Amino acid sequence: MSGKPTLHEIEQAEKQPLWRRLGWLVMIWTGSVVALFIVASLMRMFMNAAGLTTH
């Protein structure tokens, strides 16, 4: 078992409906945006706690 998908598995994935494949794309993109927001918010919170403000 090399971990690589077989030709049959690839063909099965390509047969999935377009809405389902686009749904995965949207979910992954949304998840990455949310993760970036959380990291940026935490950094901002720590910077404010350390006294680093813009005003």
KEVEXBA-280540 format. One record per atom (N, C-alpha, C): residue in three letters; atom name; x, y, z. Coordinates in Angstrom, 2 decimals, always signed. Atoms other than C-alpha are relative to their C-alpha. Layout:
residues N
['ALA', 'CA', [X, Y, Z]] ...
end
This chain:
residues 55
['MET', 'N', [+0.84, -1.19, +0.00]] ['MET', 'CA', [+0.00, +0.00, +0.00]] ['MET', 'C', [+0.88, +1.25, +0.00]] ['SER', 'N', [-0.85, -1.18, +0.11]] ['SER', 'CA', [+1.74, +3.12, -1.22]] ['SER', 'C', [-0.71, +1.27, +0.41]] ['GLY', 'N', [+0.73, -1.20, -0.40]] ['GLY', 'CA', [-0.98, +5.53, -0.17]] ['GLY', 'C', [-0.51, +0.81, -1.17]] ['LYS', 'N', [+0.46, -0.73, +1.18]] ['LYS', 'CA', [-1.56, +6.69, -3.73]] ['LYS', 'C', [-1.38, -0.50, -0.39]] ['PRO', 'N', [+1.32, +0.45, +0.45]] ['PRO', 'CA', [-5.13, +6.65, -5.05]] ['PRO', 'C', [+0.14, -0.81, -1.29]] ['THR', 'N', [-0.01, +0.81, +1.22]] ['THR', 'CA', [-5.84, +4.04, -7.68]] ['THR', 'C', [-0.76, +0.73, -1.10]] ['LEU', 'N', [+0.69, -0.60, +1.14]] ['LEU', 'CA', [-7.14, +4.89, -11.15]] ['LEU', 'C', [-1.51, -0.08, +0.19]] ['HIS', 'N', [+1.45, +0.16, -0.25]] ['HIS', 'CA', [-10.57, +3.57, -10.14]] ['HIS', 'C', [-0.49, +1.05, +0.99]] ['GLU', 'N', [+0.40, -1.01, -0.99]] ['GLU', 'CA', [-10.69, +5.89, -7.11]] ['GLU', 'C', [-0.02, +1.39, -0.61]] ['ILE', 'N', [-0.03, -1.30, +0.67]] ['ILE', 'CA', [-9.72, +8.87, -9.25]] ['ILE', 'C', [-1.21, +0.16, -0.91]] ['GLU', 'N', [+1.16, -0.07, +0.89]] ['GLU', 'CA', [-12.41, +8.06, -11.80]] ['GLU', 'C', [-1.29, +0.18, +0.79]] ['GLN', 'N', [+1.19, -0.15, -0.85]] ['GLN', 'CA', [-14.99, +7.72, -9.02]] ['GLN', 'C', [-0.12, +1.42, +0.52]] ['ALA', 'N', [+0.03, -1.37, -0.51]] ['ALA', 'CA', [-14.01, +11.12, -7.60]] ['ALA', 'C', [-0.41, +0.98, -1.09]] ['GLU', 'N', [+0.35, -0.90, +1.11]] ['GLU', 'CA', [-14.34, +12.74, -11.02]] ['GLU', 'C', [-1.47, -0.12, -0.39]] ['LYS', 'N', [+1.41, +0.19, +0.32]] ['LYS', 'CA', [-17.86, +11.34, -11.36]] ['LYS', 'C', [-0.94, +0.68, +0.99]] ['GLN', 'N', [+0.82, -0.70, -0.99]] ['GLN', 'CA', [-19.05, +13.27, -8.31]] ['GLN', 'C', [-0.66, +1.21, -0.66]] ['PRO', 'N', [+0.66, -1.17, +0.58]] ['PRO', 'CA', [-21.57, +16.01, -9.12]] ['PRO', 'C', [+0.80, +1.28, +0.25]] ['LEU', 'N', [-0.74, -1.25, -0.09]] ['LEU', 'CA', [-20.18, +19.49, -9.68]] ['LEU', 'C', [-0.31, +0.73, +1.30]] ['TRP', 'N', [+0.36, -0.72, -1.22]] ['TRP', 'CA', [-22.12, +20.95, -6.74]] ['TRP', 'C', [+0.71, -0.59, +1.20]] ['ARG', 'N', [-0.67, +0.63, -1.14]] ['ARG', 'CA', [-20.51, +18.42, -4.40]] ['ARG', 'C', [+1.49, +0.36, +0.02]] ['ARG', 'N', [-1.41, -0.37, +0.06]] ['ARG', 'CA', [-16.98, +19.16, -5.61]] ['ARG', 'C', [+0.19, +1.48, +0.34]] ['LEU', 'N', [-0.08, -1.43, -0.34]] ['LEU', 'CA', [-17.61, +22.92, -5.39]] ['LEU', 'C', [-0.30, +0.22, +1.48]] ['GLY', 'N', [+0.30, -0.08, -1.43]] ['GLY', 'CA', [-19.08, +22.40, -1.93]] ['GLY', 'C', [+1.24, -0.24, +0.84]] ['TRP', 'N', [-1.25, +0.26, -0.72]] ['TRP', 'CA', [-15.80, +20.90, -0.74]] ['TRP', 'C', [+0.94, +1.18, -0.12]] ['LEU', 'N', [-0.88, -1.16, +0.21]] ['LEU', 'CA', [-13.90, +23.80, -2.27]] ['LEU', 'C', [-0.42, +1.16, +0.90]] ['VAL', 'N', [+0.51, -1.11, -0.83]] ['VAL', 'CA', [-16.13, +26.34, -0.48]] ['VAL', 'C', [+0.25, -0.29, +1.48]] ['MET', 'N', [-0.22, +0.35, -1.41]] ['MET', 'CA', [-15.85, +24.46, +2.83]] ['MET', 'C', [+1.47, +0.17, +0.38]] ['ILE', 'N', [-1.42, -0.14, -0.30]] ['ILE', 'CA', [-12.04, +24.33, +2.65]] ['ILE', 'C', [+0.40, +1.47, +0.03]] ['TRP', 'N', [-0.31, -1.43, +0.03]] ['TRP', 'CA', [-11.83, +28.02, +1.69]] ['TRP', 'C', [-0.54, +0.70, +1.24]] ['THR', 'N', [+0.61, -0.62, -1.18]] ['THR', 'CA', [-14.23, +29.05, +4.46]] ['THR', 'C', [+0.78, -0.37, +1.26]] ['GLY', 'N', [-0.76, +0.43, -1.17]] ['GLY', 'CA', [-12.30, +26.99, +6.99]] ['GLY', 'C', [+1.33, +0.72, +0.11]] ['SER', 'N', [-1.29, -0.69, -0.05]] ['SER', 'CA', [-9.02, +28.62, +6.02]] ['SER', 'C', [-0.18, +1.47, +0.36]] ['VAL', 'N', [+0.26, -1.40, -0.34]] ['VAL', 'CA', [-10.52, +32.12, +6.24]] ['VAL', 'C', [-0.32, +0.13, +1.49]] ['VAL', 'N', [+0.35, -0.03, -1.43]] ['VAL', 'CA', [-11.97, +31.37, +9.68]] ['VAL', 'C', [+1.26, -0.22, +0.85]] ['ALA', 'N', [-1.23, +0.26, -0.74]] ['ALA', 'CA', [-8.63, +29.94, +10.87]] ['ALA', 'C', [+0.90, +1.24, -0.01]] ['LEU', 'N', [-0.81, -1.21, +0.09]] ['LEU', 'CA', [-6.81, +33.05, +9.63]] ['LEU', 'C', [-0.57, +1.10, +0.89]] ['PHE', 'N', [+0.64, -1.00, -0.85]] ['PHE', 'CA', [-9.34, +35.29, +11.40]] ['PHE', 'C', [+0.30, -0.27, +1.48]] ['ILE', 'N', [-0.25, +0.36, -1.41]] ['ILE', 'CA', [-8.85, +33.40, +14.68]] ['ILE', 'C', [+1.45, +0.32, +0.37]] ['VAL', 'N', [-1.42, -0.27, -0.29]] ['VAL', 'CA', [-5.05, +33.62, +14.47]] ['VAL', 'C', [+0.25, +1.50, +0.06]] ['ALA', 'N', [-0.19, -1.45, +0.00]] ['ALA', 'CA', [-5.16, +37.34, +13.58]] ['ALA', 'C', [-0.62, +0.64, +1.23]] ['SER', 'N', [+0.65, -0.55, -1.19]] ['SER', 'CA', [-7.60, +38.05, +16.40]] ['SER', 'C', [+0.81, -0.28, +1.26]] ['LEU', 'N', [-0.83, +0.32, -1.16]] ['LEU', 'CA', [-5.41, +36.23, +18.92]] ['LEU', 'C', [+1.25, +0.86, +0.03]] ['MET', 'N', [-1.19, -0.85, +0.04]] ['MET', 'CA', [-2.34, +38.13, +17.76]] ['MET', 'C', [-0.33, +1.43, +0.40]] ['ARG', 'N', [+0.40, -1.37, -0.35]] ['ARG', 'CA', [-4.21, +41.42, +18.04]] ['ARG', 'C', [-0.28, +0.12, +1.49]] ['MET', 'N', [+0.31, -0.01, -1.43]] ['MET', 'CA', [-5.45, +40.51, +21.51]] ['MET', 'C', [+1.29, +0.02, +0.83]] ['PHE', 'N', [-1.27, +0.03, -0.73]] ['PHE', 'CA', [-1.92, +39.67, +22.70]] ['PHE', 'C', [+0.76, +1.30, -0.16]] ['MET', 'N', [-0.69, -1.27, +0.22]] ['MET', 'CA', [-0.50, +42.83, +21.15]] ['MET', 'C', [-0.65, +1.11, +0.83]] ['ASN', 'N', [+0.68, -0.99, -0.83]] ['ASN', 'CA', [-3.16, +44.96, +22.88]] ['ASN', 'C', [+0.32, -0.21, +1.47]] ['ALA', 'N', [-0.31, +0.31, -1.39]] ['ALA', 'CA', [-2.45, +43.19, +26.17]] ['ALA', 'C', [+1.43, +0.44, +0.35]] ['ALA', 'N', [-1.38, -0.42, -0.22]] ['ALA', 'CA', [+1.24, +44.04, +25.75]] ['ALA', 'C', [+0.17, +1.51, -0.11]] ['GLY', 'N', [-0.07, -1.46, +0.08]] ['GLY', 'CA', [+0.40, +47.71, +25.27]] ['GLY', 'C', [+0.31, +0.53, -1.38]] ['LEU', 'N', [-0.27, -0.44, +1.36]] ['LEU', 'CA', [+0.95, +47.85, +21.52]] ['LEU', 'C', [-1.32, +0.41, -0.66]] ['THR', 'N', [+1.22, -0.50, +0.63]] ['THR', 'CA', [-1.86, +50.06, +20.20]] ['THR', 'C', [+0.36, +1.02, -1.06]] ['THR', 'N', [-0.25, -0.96, +1.09]] ['THR', 'CA', [-2.21, +52.33, +17.18]] ['THR', 'C', [-0.43, +1.40, +0.37]] ['HIS', 'N', [+0.43, -1.34, -0.40]] ['HIS', 'CA', [-3.71, +55.26, +19.08]] ['HIS', 'C', [+0.41, +0.33, +1.41]] 
end
